[in-house]
Amino acid sequence: STELKFLEEATISVCKSLVEKNPQTGNLGSLIKVFLSWTKELKISAECQNHLFFWQAHNALLIICCLLQVFIRQMVEEEQQLHFT
């Protein structure tokens, strides 16, 4: 809980900037697509005992969660829909 709060405080300005620029850049959608592509590799990675995809997928999911918190806290539902469509 404390570590999560520290992470949130340390990344809030970067997350807000990314959220503000997202309609032009589409970075959130790209990050979600990358995360989904990594999840397809997780089973193969586990069989080979290669933990690289686990770390990459974990980190991408953590970034997505931080960004979604900013979306939820800073925007009304109509604005959120614009970002996700």
N, C-alpha and C positions, 0 to 999 in steps of 0.2 A: 504494500500500500504506500509506504513512504517512498520507495524507489519509483513507483509509478507516478506519484505526485511530482517528484523531482524531475523525471523525464518530461512530464507535461509542461512544467514551468520552463525547462531548458529549451523546449522545441516550439513553444507557442508562437513565437514571432515567425519562424520559418513556415510553420503550418498555415498560419494566417495568410502569409504571402502566397503560398502555393494555392490556397483556396481562392484568393482574390484573382489570381491569374489563370485558374483552371478553365474558365469558359473559353479563353483564347488558346491555351496550350493543350488541354485535354490530358494533362499529366495523371490525374487520378484514374481515369479510364485505362491509360497505358499501364499504370502500376498494377491495377487489378488484372489486366490481361497477362502481364508478366507473372504475377502470383499464380494465376490459374495454370499457366504453362509449367511452372515449377512443380505444382502439385501433381501433375501427371508423371513427373519423373521420380516422385518420392518412393514409390514401390520398388522401382528398379534400383534406386539409390540404396534402399534398405537391404535389398538382396546382395548388393555389392559391398555393403558396409561403408558406403561413401556418405559422409555426413554433410558435405558441401550443400546439397540441395535442401537439407533440413534447415541449415542455418539461413540460407537465402530465403526460403519460404517463410521461416519464422520472422526474419527481419522485415520482409515485405509486408507480412500481416500486421506486425507491430506498427509500421508506418501508416498503413491503411487505417488501423484503429485510431491512431492519434489524429489523423486527418478527419475521419468521420466524427470524432468528438467535436472538432472545431465547426464542422458543417452543422451539426445538431445544435450546438450552443449559440452560434452566431447568426444563423439564418432561419427565416420563416420557411414553412413547408413549400410554398410556391417557388422560392429561390432554390431550395434543395432539388426540386423536380427539374428545374432547368439544368442543373449540373449533372443529374443522373440520366437525363434523356439524351 
